Amino acid sequence: MSHESDAPDPHAMPNAPSSSLRLPAGPGMRTCPTGIVPADFLFQGSQEILISHKGEHYRLRITKNGKLILTK
């Protein structure tokens, strides 16, 4: 009996090819994204998210006018 669910993965990007979800090949290496990450996917209904990068924390928020602002 399978333990897998038929429910969609809440972390999967809709309509995105799996190749666009690649992680870097190794420490310090980057891969070029082949797709676009929709803001709706990142924010999931909220107006701001926190991003951790190299031990620093950043806040990405959507303004009342629909613009994105990134602050440290």
Summary of the structure (lengths in Angstrom):
residues: 72
radius of gyration: 15.6
end to end distance: 48.5
largest distance: 50.6
contacts: 104
relative contact order: 0.13
helix: 12%
strand: 24%
